[in-house]
Amino acid sequence: MSTFKTIAGMDFKYKRVLVRVDLNVPVQDGKVTDATRIERVVPTIEAIINGGGKAILMSHFGRPKGKVDKDFSLEQVIPAIVEATHKPVGFVDTDWVDVASAEAAIDSAPEGSILVLENTRFHPGEEENDPELAKRMASLGDIYINDAFSSAHRAHASTEGVAHLLPSAAGLAMEAELEALEAGLGNPKRPVIALVGGSKISTKIDLLENLVGRVDILVIGGAMANTFLLAEGLEVGKSLAERDMSGTVNTILAKAATSNCTIIVPVDGVVAHEFKANAAHQTLDVNAMDPQGMILDVGPKTVDEIKAAIDGAKTLVWNGPLGAFETVPFDAGTTAVAKYVAERTKAGKLVSVAGGGDTVSALAHAGVKDDFTYVSTAGGAFLEWMEGKDLPGVAALKK
């Protein structure tokens, strides 16, 4: 049984339903270039309007710094919402100082309408979680639904404040995300393996310290693996590494030993003298590094070791690529492991949960983004969840 409230059994008829969504989507030349976040909230919107309610969407967009700035108006994403829902969508302009006109526009809209409120960050009280702004927002609805996990790590007026002022619940996309995350780390099938990549340990200390106490195997990839190798006394040439973080690495290794978590670091790497597409490269064991070279990807021996570890796991969580996947041929390691995870998942042998901007891009690059059990587009919220932090927007929806 879920620990948070859901929309199951909710009566939407004649109700104004405030839905916190994430419309902070990429826009180029006035057009949305990736509507994934919009598409994921369509089921919740349909549940509301098919139930006879009004779906009133609110979201932030960009960083207008608490002021009205039409460059950040949500009016420009309306066509993408129309395309995703196949329904007319109204726009409600407001500066969030006086919401009387917004209330009138909502009240005059027929049941079953979809409306989009103007950017919540046009008011400084949004990011300050101002109680008075939350009250103004709540006055526009009868029910509050949060369907924006990607914004749930922020205690803002529209993500946390309003949830305490109206009957509230998680939308269908939020519910799916929370259930996937629960299967990943909350109450997973064991053994659990975590793959963590990226460039810097310093940005993922909380993540690594949380994971070594919760997973059975932790694979370190990306440039942060170079810092682990340095801490082991190995030389990494001109590779990107944090040479002052050996103490932190040793702390993480000690915690892993205490909690019986096995840590896997690369045993070989793909090395080049310059970082560019199709640069001359060679594969070297990590104990025979070229002092003039840079490790830009994990090598085939490391890939085989990771695959063997995956074979023994029932659950996998992944954040961060294993190499410089954007640049051929340094995408090979990440792609090979991603395809193997997808293969095990499709065979029913693995629950796989991945997230983080670079991770999603890497899985898409490998052609397997749709073959994992769940891929989160939440970015910062996904990372904070993996760090074991309580997310304010989720906590507000708990039963």
The 8 nearest C-alpha neighbors of each residue, nearest first, counted from 0:
[[1, 2, 3, 178, 4, 398, 5, 181],
 [2, 0, 3, 4, 178, 5, 398, 397],
 [1, 3, 397, 398, 0, 4, 396, 5],
 [4, 2, 397, 398, 396, 1, 5, 169],
 [3, 5, 168, 398, 396, 397, 169, 2],
 [6, 4, 168, 169, 7, 170, 3, 174],
 [5, 7, 9, 168, 8, 170, 169, 4],
 [8, 6, 5, 9, 4, 10, 168, 171],
 [7, 9, 6, 10, 5, 11, 50, 4],
 [10, 8, 6, 7, 11, 5, 50, 168],
 [11, 9, 12, 8, 50, 14, 52, 6],
 [10, 12, 52, 14, 50, 47, 51, 9],
 [13, 11, 51, 52, 14, 50, 10, 110],
 [12, 14, 52, 51, 11, 110, 15, 53],
 [15, 13, 52, 11, 12, 16, 141, 53],
 [14, 16, 140, 53, 141, 52, 17, 142],
 [15, 17, 142, 54, 140, 55, 53, 14],
 [16, 18, 143, 55, 140, 56, 144, 142],
 [17, 19, 144, 56, 145, 55, 20, 143],
 [20, 18, 145, 57, 146, 58, 56, 147],
 [21, 19, 147, 146, 58, 18, 57, 22],
 [22, 20, 147, 23, 58, 36, 19, 149],
 [21, 23, 24, 58, 20, 60, 37, 59],
 [24, 22, 60, 21, 59, 61, 25, 58],
 [23, 25, 22, 26, 33, 31, 34, 36],
 [26, 24, 32, 31, 33, 27, 23, 34],
 [27, 25, 31, 30, 32, 29, 24, 28],
 [26, 28, 30, 29, 31, 32, 25, 33],
 [27, 29, 30, 26, 31, 32, 75, 25],
 [28, 30, 27, 26, 75, 31, 76, 32],
 [29, 31, 26, 27, 28, 32, 75, 76],
 [32, 30, 26, 25, 33, 34, 27, 76],
 [31, 33, 26, 25, 30, 34, 27, 24],
 [32, 34, 35, 31, 25, 24, 26, 36],
 [33, 35, 37, 36, 38, 31, 32, 24],
 [36, 34, 38, 37, 33, 39, 376, 24],
 [35, 37, 39, 38, 34, 21, 40, 22],
 [38, 36, 34, 35, 39, 40, 22, 80],
 [37, 39, 35, 41, 36, 40, 83, 34],
 [38, 40, 36, 37, 41, 172, 35, 42],
 [41, 39, 43, 38, 42, 37, 172, 44],
 [40, 42, 44, 38, 43, 39, 45, 84],
 [43, 41, 45, 44, 40, 46, 171, 39],
 [44, 42, 46, 45, 41, 40, 171, 170],
 [43, 45, 41, 47, 42, 46, 54, 48],
 [44, 46, 42, 48, 47, 43, 49, 41],
 [45, 47, 43, 49, 44, 48, 50, 42],
 [48, 46, 50, 44, 52, 45, 49, 11],
 [47, 49, 111, 52, 51, 50, 45, 46],
 [50, 48, 46, 51, 47, 45, 111, 52],
 [51, 49, 47, 48, 11, 12, 52, 46],
 [52, 50, 12, 48, 111, 49, 110, 13],
 [53, 51, 11, 14, 12, 48, 13, 111],
 [52, 54, 112, 15, 111, 110, 16, 48],
 [55, 53, 113, 16, 44, 47, 56, 114],
 [56, 54, 114, 17, 16, 115, 18, 113],
 [57, 55, 115, 18, 19, 114, 116, 17],
 [58, 56, 19, 116, 115, 20, 18, 55],
 [59, 57, 21, 20, 22, 119, 118, 19],
 [58, 60, 118, 119, 120, 23, 61, 22],
 [61, 59, 23, 118, 71, 22, 58, 62],
 [60, 62, 71, 63, 23, 59, 120, 24],
 [61, 63, 64, 60, 120, 71, 65, 59],
 [62, 64, 65, 66, 68, 61, 121, 120],
 [65, 63, 62, 66, 120, 123, 121, 122],
 [64, 66, 123, 122, 121, 120, 63, 67],
 [67, 65, 121, 64, 63, 122, 68, 123],
 [68, 66, 121, 69, 94, 63, 65, 122],
 [67, 69, 70, 71, 63, 66, 72, 121],
 [68, 70, 72, 71, 67, 73, 63, 74],
 [71, 69, 68, 72, 63, 67, 73, 75],
 [72, 70, 69, 68, 60, 61, 73, 63],
 [73, 71, 69, 74, 70, 118, 75, 117],
 [74, 72, 75, 76, 117, 118, 71, 60],
 [73, 75, 72, 77, 76, 90, 117, 115],
 [76, 74, 73, 77, 29, 72, 78, 30],
 [75, 77, 79, 74, 73, 78, 31, 80],
 [76, 78, 80, 79, 74, 75, 81, 88],
 [79, 77, 81, 80, 76, 82, 75, 30],
 [80, 78, 82, 81, 77, 76, 83, 31],
 [81, 79, 83, 77, 82, 78, 84, 37],
 [82, 80, 78, 84, 85, 79, 86, 83],
 [81, 83, 79, 85, 80, 84, 78, 86],
 [82, 84, 80, 81, 85, 38, 79, 41],
 [83, 85, 86, 81, 82, 80, 41, 45],
 [86, 84, 81, 82, 83, 87, 80, 88],
 [87, 85, 84, 81, 88, 82, 113, 83],
 [86, 88, 81, 89, 85, 113, 112, 84],
 [87, 89, 113, 114, 81, 86, 77, 90],
 [90, 88, 114, 115, 113, 91, 87, 112],
 [89, 91, 115, 114, 116, 92, 74, 88],
 [92, 90, 116, 115, 101, 117, 93, 89],
 [91, 93, 117, 116, 90, 101, 94, 100],
 [94, 92, 95, 117, 101, 98, 91, 116],
 [93, 95, 96, 121, 67, 122, 97, 92],
 [96, 94, 93, 97, 98, 122, 121, 132],
 [97, 95, 94, 98, 122, 93, 132, 135],
 [96, 98, 95, 99, 94, 93, 100, 135],
 [97, 99, 101, 100, 95, 102, 96, 93],
 [100, 98, 102, 101, 97, 103, 104, 93],
 [101, 99, 103, 102, 98, 104, 97, 93],
 [102, 100, 98, 104, 103, 99, 91, 105],
 [101, 103, 99, 105, 100, 104, 139, 98],
 [102, 104, 100, 106, 101, 105, 107, 99],
 [105, 103, 101, 107, 102, 106, 100, 108],
 [104, 106, 102, 108, 103, 107, 101, 139],
 [107, 105, 103, 104, 108, 102, 109, 15],
 [106, 108, 104, 105, 103, 109, 102, 110],
 [107, 109, 105, 106, 104, 112, 110, 53],
 [110, 108, 112, 111, 107, 53, 106, 105],
 [109, 111, 52, 53, 112, 51, 13, 108],
 [112, 110, 48, 53, 52, 51, 109, 49],
 [113, 111, 53, 110, 109, 54, 114, 108],
 [114, 112, 54, 88, 55, 53, 89, 111],
 [115, 113, 89, 55, 88, 90, 56, 54],
 [114, 116, 56, 90, 55, 91, 57, 89],
 [117, 115, 91, 57, 56, 90, 92, 114],
 [116, 118, 92, 73, 93, 91, 119, 72],
 [119, 117, 59, 120, 121, 73, 58, 60],
 [118, 120, 59, 121, 58, 125, 117, 122],
 [121, 119, 122, 65, 118, 59, 125, 63],
 [120, 122, 66, 67, 65, 119, 118, 94],
 [121, 123, 65, 120, 124, 66, 125, 95],
 [124, 122, 65, 125, 126, 120, 127, 121],
 [123, 125, 129, 127, 122, 126, 128, 132],
 [126, 124, 156, 128, 127, 123, 155, 120],
 [125, 127, 155, 128, 124, 123, 156, 120],
 [126, 128, 124, 129, 125, 155, 123, 156],
 [129, 127, 156, 155, 125, 126, 124, 160],
 [128, 130, 124, 127, 132, 131, 156, 133],
 [131, 129, 133, 132, 134, 128, 160, 156],
 [132, 130, 134, 133, 129, 135, 124, 136],
 [131, 133, 135, 134, 129, 130, 124, 136],
 [132, 134, 130, 136, 156, 161, 131, 160],
 [135, 133, 137, 131, 132, 136, 138, 130],
 [136, 134, 132, 138, 137, 133, 131, 98],
 [135, 137, 133, 134, 138, 139, 132, 161],
 [136, 138, 134, 139, 135, 140, 161, 133],
 [139, 137, 135, 136, 140, 134, 141, 102],
 [140, 138, 137, 136, 102, 135, 15, 141],
 [141, 139, 15, 17, 16, 137, 138, 142],
 [140, 142, 15, 14, 16, 165, 143, 139],
 [143, 141, 16, 166, 165, 140, 167, 17],
 [144, 142, 167, 17, 165, 16, 18, 166],
 [143, 145, 18, 168, 167, 169, 170, 17],
 [146, 144, 19, 169, 170, 147, 18, 168],
 [145, 147, 170, 173, 20, 19, 172, 169],
 [148, 146, 20, 149, 21, 150, 145, 19],
 [147, 149, 151, 150, 173, 146, 377, 380],
 [148, 150, 377, 147, 380, 151, 378, 21],
 [151, 149, 148, 152, 147, 153, 380, 21],
 [152, 150, 392, 148, 153, 149, 390, 393],
 [153, 151, 390, 380, 150, 391, 392, 154],
 [152, 154, 151, 155, 150, 391, 392, 158],
 [155, 153, 159, 391, 158, 128, 392, 152],
 [156, 154, 128, 126, 158, 125, 157, 153],
 [155, 157, 128, 160, 125, 133, 159, 158],
 [158, 156, 155, 161, 159, 160, 133, 125],
 [159, 157, 155, 392, 156, 154, 160, 151],
 [158, 160, 392, 154, 162, 155, 156, 161],
 [159, 161, 156, 133, 162, 163, 157, 128],
 [162, 160, 133, 164, 163, 159, 137, 157],
 [163, 161, 159, 160, 164, 167, 165, 395],
 [164, 162, 161, 160, 165, 395, 159, 167],
 [163, 165, 161, 162, 137, 166, 160, 134],
 [164, 166, 142, 167, 143, 163, 162, 141],
 [167, 165, 142, 143, 164, 168, 162, 141],
 [168, 166, 143, 144, 162, 165, 142, 396],
 [169, 167, 4, 5, 144, 396, 6, 170],
 [168, 170, 5, 145, 144, 173, 174, 146],
 [169, 171, 146, 173, 172, 145, 144, 43],
 [170, 172, 174, 173, 43, 175, 169, 42],
 [173, 171, 175, 174, 170, 146, 40, 39],
 [172, 174, 146, 176, 170, 171, 175, 148],
 [173, 175, 171, 177, 172, 176, 169, 170],
 [176, 174, 172, 178, 173, 177, 171, 179],
 [175, 177, 173, 179, 174, 178, 180, 172],
 [176, 178, 180, 174, 179, 175, 181, 173],
 [177, 179, 181, 175, 180, 176, 174, 182],
 [180, 178, 182, 176, 177, 181, 175, 183],
 [181, 179, 183, 177, 182, 178, 176, 184],
 [180, 182, 185, 178, 183, 179, 184, 186],
 [183, 181, 187, 179, 180, 186, 184, 185],
 [184, 182, 180, 181, 187, 352, 316, 179],
 [183, 185, 187, 181, 186, 182, 180, 213],
 [186, 184, 181, 187, 182, 183, 180, 213],
 [185, 187, 182, 181, 184, 188, 183, 180],
 [188, 186, 182, 183, 184, 185, 189, 314],
 [187, 189, 313, 314, 190, 186, 191, 182],
 [190, 188, 191, 313, 187, 314, 312, 215],
 [189, 191, 312, 313, 215, 188, 314, 192],
 [192, 190, 314, 189, 214, 215, 312, 315],
 [191, 193, 216, 315, 217, 215, 214, 312],
 [194, 192, 316, 217, 315, 317, 218, 216],
 [195, 193, 317, 218, 217, 318, 219, 316],
 [196, 194, 318, 219, 319, 317, 220, 218],
 [197, 195, 319, 220, 221, 320, 321, 219],
 [198, 196, 221, 319, 320, 222, 199, 223],
 [197, 199, 222, 223, 221, 196, 200, 239],
 [200, 198, 223, 201, 202, 197, 222, 203],
 [199, 201, 203, 202, 223, 204, 198, 241],
 [200, 202, 199, 203, 204, 244, 241, 247],
 [203, 201, 200, 199, 204, 205, 206, 198],
 [204, 202, 206, 200, 205, 201, 207, 199],
 [203, 205, 207, 206, 201, 200, 202, 208],
 [206, 204, 208, 203, 386, 207, 209, 202],
 [205, 207, 386, 203, 209, 204, 208, 385],
 [208, 206, 210, 204, 209, 205, 203, 211],
 [207, 209, 205, 206, 210, 211, 251, 204],
 [210, 208, 206, 207, 386, 212, 211, 205],
 [209, 211, 213, 207, 212, 208, 214, 206],
 [212, 210, 255, 213, 208, 260, 209, 214],
 [211, 213, 210, 209, 258, 214, 255, 208],
 [212, 214, 210, 211, 209, 215, 184, 260],
 [215, 213, 191, 216, 210, 211, 192, 212],
 [214, 216, 260, 191, 190, 192, 261, 217],
 [217, 215, 192, 261, 260, 214, 262, 193],
 [216, 218, 262, 193, 192, 194, 263, 261],
 [219, 217, 263, 194, 262, 193, 195, 264],
 [218, 220, 264, 195, 224, 196, 263, 194],
 [221, 219, 321, 196, 224, 195, 223, 218],
 [220, 222, 321, 196, 322, 197, 223, 224],
 [221, 223, 198, 224, 225, 239, 197, 240],
 [222, 224, 199, 198, 225, 226, 221, 200],
 [225, 223, 220, 227, 222, 226, 219, 221],
 [226, 224, 228, 223, 227, 222, 240, 229],
 [225, 227, 229, 240, 223, 224, 228, 241],
 [228, 226, 224, 230, 225, 229, 248, 231],
 [227, 229, 225, 231, 230, 226, 233, 224],
 [230, 228, 233, 226, 232, 231, 227, 234],
 [229, 231, 245, 227, 232, 228, 226, 248],
 [232, 230, 228, 229, 233, 227, 245, 226],
 [233, 231, 229, 230, 228, 234, 227, 286],
 [232, 234, 229, 228, 231, 286, 235, 230],
 [233, 235, 236, 229, 288, 232, 228, 286],
 [236, 234, 238, 288, 237, 225, 233, 229],
 [237, 235, 290, 291, 238, 292, 234, 289],
 [236, 238, 293, 292, 291, 235, 239, 290],
 [239, 237, 293, 294, 236, 235, 240, 292],
 [238, 240, 222, 237, 225, 241, 293, 198],
 [241, 239, 226, 225, 242, 238, 222, 223],
 [242, 240, 243, 226, 244, 199, 239, 200],
 [241, 243, 244, 240, 226, 245, 229, 230],
 [242, 244, 241, 245, 246, 247, 226, 240],
 [243, 245, 247, 246, 242, 241, 248, 226],
 [246, 244, 230, 248, 247, 243, 249, 242],
 [245, 247, 249, 248, 244, 250, 243, 230],
 [246, 248, 250, 244, 245, 249, 251, 204],
 [249, 247, 245, 251, 250, 246, 252, 227],
 [248, 250, 252, 246, 251, 247, 253, 245],
 [251, 249, 247, 253, 248, 252, 254, 246],
 [250, 252, 248, 254, 249, 253, 208, 255],
 [251, 253, 249, 255, 250, 254, 248, 256],
 [252, 254, 250, 256, 255, 251, 249, 257],
 [255, 253, 257, 251, 256, 252, 258, 250],
 [254, 256, 260, 252, 211, 258, 253, 257],
 [255, 257, 259, 253, 254, 258, 260, 252],
 [258, 256, 254, 255, 259, 253, 260, 212],
 [257, 259, 255, 256, 260, 212, 254, 211],
 [260, 258, 256, 257, 255, 261, 215, 211],
 [259, 261, 215, 255, 216, 258, 211, 256],
 [262, 260, 216, 217, 215, 259, 263, 255],
 [261, 263, 217, 216, 218, 260, 264, 219],
 [264, 262, 218, 217, 219, 261, 265, 216],
 [263, 265, 219, 218, 224, 266, 262, 220],
 [266, 264, 301, 267, 297, 263, 268, 224],
 [267, 265, 285, 301, 284, 264, 300, 268],
 [268, 266, 284, 298, 285, 265, 283, 301],
 [267, 269, 298, 297, 282, 296, 283, 294],
 [268, 270, 282, 296, 298, 294, 281, 295],
 [271, 269, 294, 293, 281, 280, 292, 282],
 [270, 272, 280, 292, 293, 273, 279, 281],
 [273, 271, 292, 293, 291, 274, 270, 280],
 [274, 272, 271, 275, 278, 293, 292, 279],
 [273, 275, 278, 271, 272, 276, 295, 293],
 [274, 276, 278, 273, 277, 326, 327, 271],
 [275, 277, 327, 326, 278, 328, 274, 329],
 [278, 276, 327, 328, 275, 279, 326, 280],
 [279, 277, 276, 275, 280, 273, 271, 274],
 [278, 280, 271, 277, 281, 272, 273, 270],
 [281, 279, 271, 270, 278, 269, 282, 272],
 [282, 280, 270, 269, 283, 271, 279, 268],
 [281, 283, 269, 268, 270, 298, 267, 280],
 [284, 282, 267, 268, 285, 287, 288, 281],
 [283, 285, 267, 287, 286, 266, 268, 288],
 [284, 286, 267, 287, 266, 288, 283, 268],
 [285, 287, 284, 288, 233, 234, 266, 283],
 [288, 286, 284, 285, 283, 289, 234, 233],
 [287, 289, 285, 286, 290, 235, 283, 234],
 [288, 290, 292, 291, 236, 287, 235, 270],
 [291, 289, 236, 292, 288, 237, 235, 234],
 [292, 290, 289, 236, 237, 272, 293, 271],
 [291, 293, 272, 289, 271, 236, 290, 237],
 [292, 294, 238, 237, 270, 271, 295, 272],
 [295, 293, 270, 238, 269, 268, 296, 292],
 [296, 294, 322, 323, 269, 270, 329, 293],
 [297, 295, 322, 269, 329, 268, 294, 323],
 [296, 298, 268, 332, 269, 301, 265, 267],
 [297, 299, 268, 267, 301, 269, 300, 282],
 [300, 298, 302, 301, 303, 297, 332, 267],
 [301, 299, 303, 302, 298, 304, 267, 266],
 [300, 302, 304, 265, 299, 303, 298, 266],
 [301, 303, 299, 305, 300, 304, 306, 332],
 [304, 302, 306, 300, 301, 305, 299, 307],
 [303, 305, 301, 307, 302, 306, 300, 308],
 [304, 306, 308, 302, 307, 303, 301, 309],
 [305, 307, 309, 303, 308, 304, 302, 310],
 [308, 306, 310, 304, 305, 309, 303, 311],
 [307, 309, 305, 310, 306, 311, 304, 312],
 [310, 308, 306, 312, 311, 307, 305, 192],
 [311, 309, 307, 308, 312, 306, 343, 313],
 [310, 312, 309, 308, 307, 313, 190, 191],
 [313, 311, 190, 309, 310, 191, 314, 192],
 [312, 314, 349, 189, 190, 188, 191, 350],
 [313, 315, 350, 191, 349, 312, 188, 351],
 [316, 314, 351, 192, 193, 191, 350, 352],
 [315, 317, 193, 352, 353, 351, 183, 194],
 [318, 316, 353, 194, 193, 195, 352, 354],
 [317, 319, 195, 354, 358, 355, 353, 194],
 [318, 320, 196, 197, 358, 195, 357, 317],
 [321, 319, 196, 322, 358, 197, 333, 221],
 [322, 320, 221, 220, 196, 333, 296, 297],
 [321, 323, 296, 221, 324, 320, 295, 329],
 [324, 322, 329, 325, 295, 326, 330, 296],
 [330, 323, 325, 322, 326, 329, 361, 333],
 [326, 324, 323, 330, 327, 329, 361, 364],
 [325, 327, 276, 324, 329, 323, 328, 330],
 [328, 326, 329, 276, 330, 277, 325, 324],
 [327, 329, 330, 277, 331, 326, 276, 324],
 [330, 328, 327, 296, 323, 324, 331, 326],
 [324, 329, 331, 328, 327, 333, 332, 323],
 [332, 330, 334, 329, 333, 335, 328, 324],
 [331, 333, 335, 334, 297, 330, 296, 336],
 [334, 332, 321, 336, 335, 331, 330, 337],
 [333, 335, 365, 337, 331, 332, 336, 330],
 [336, 334, 332, 338, 337, 333, 331, 339],
 [335, 337, 339, 333, 338, 334, 340, 332],
 [338, 336, 334, 340, 339, 335, 333, 341],
 [337, 339, 341, 335, 336, 340, 334, 342],
 [338, 340, 342, 336, 341, 337, 343, 335],
 [339, 341, 337, 343, 342, 338, 344, 336],
 [342, 340, 344, 338, 370, 339, 343, 371],
 [341, 343, 339, 345, 340, 344, 338, 346],
 [344, 342, 346, 340, 348, 341, 345, 349],
 [345, 343, 349, 341, 347, 346, 342, 348],
 [344, 346, 342, 347, 343, 341, 370, 348],
 [345, 347, 343, 344, 348, 342, 349, 341],
 [346, 348, 344, 345, 349, 343, 350, 342],
 [349, 347, 343, 346, 344, 313, 350, 345],
 [350, 348, 344, 313, 314, 343, 347, 351],
 [349, 351, 314, 372, 344, 315, 313, 352],
 [352, 350, 315, 372, 371, 314, 316, 349],
 [351, 353, 316, 373, 374, 372, 183, 315],
 [354, 352, 317, 374, 316, 318, 375, 373],
 [353, 355, 375, 374, 318, 358, 359, 376],
 [354, 356, 378, 358, 357, 318, 359, 376],
 [355, 357, 359, 358, 378, 360, 376, 354],
 [358, 356, 360, 359, 355, 361, 319, 320],
 [357, 359, 361, 319, 355, 360, 356, 320],
 [358, 360, 362, 356, 361, 357, 354, 355],
 [361, 359, 363, 357, 358, 362, 364, 356],
 [360, 362, 364, 358, 363, 359, 357, 365],
 [363, 361, 368, 365, 359, 364, 367, 360],
 [362, 364, 366, 368, 360, 365, 361, 367],
 [363, 365, 361, 362, 366, 360, 334, 367],
 [364, 366, 362, 334, 363, 367, 361, 337],
 [367, 365, 363, 364, 368, 362, 369, 338],
 [366, 368, 370, 369, 362, 365, 363, 341],
 [369, 367, 362, 363, 370, 366, 371, 359],
 [368, 370, 367, 371, 374, 366, 373, 372],
 [369, 371, 367, 341, 368, 372, 345, 344],
 [372, 370, 373, 351, 341, 369, 344, 368],
 [371, 373, 351, 350, 352, 370, 344, 374],
 [374, 372, 352, 371, 179, 375, 351, 353],
 [373, 375, 353, 354, 352, 371, 376, 368],
 [374, 376, 354, 377, 353, 373, 355, 381],
 [375, 377, 378, 354, 355, 374, 356, 149],
 [376, 378, 149, 375, 381, 380, 379, 148],
 [379, 377, 355, 381, 356, 380, 376, 382],
 [380, 378, 382, 381, 377, 383, 149, 355],
 [379, 381, 152, 383, 149, 382, 377, 378],
 [382, 380, 384, 378, 379, 377, 383, 354],
 [381, 383, 385, 379, 384, 380, 386, 378],
 [384, 382, 386, 380, 385, 381, 388, 379],
 [383, 385, 381, 387, 386, 382, 388, 380],
 [386, 384, 382, 387, 383, 206, 381, 210],
 [385, 387, 206, 383, 384, 205, 209, 388],
 [388, 386, 384, 385, 209, 383, 389, 206],
 [389, 387, 384, 383, 386, 390, 385, 152],
 [388, 390, 391, 387, 394, 384, 393, 152],
 [389, 391, 152, 393, 392, 151, 394, 388],
 [392, 390, 394, 154, 393, 152, 151, 395],
 [391, 393, 151, 159, 158, 395, 390, 394],
 [392, 394, 395, 396, 390, 391, 151, 397],
 [393, 395, 391, 396, 397, 392, 390, 389],
 [394, 396, 393, 392, 397, 162, 159, 391],
 [397, 395, 393, 394, 3, 168, 4, 398],
 [398, 396, 3, 394, 395, 2, 4, 393],
 [397, 3, 4, 2, 396, 395, 1, 394]]
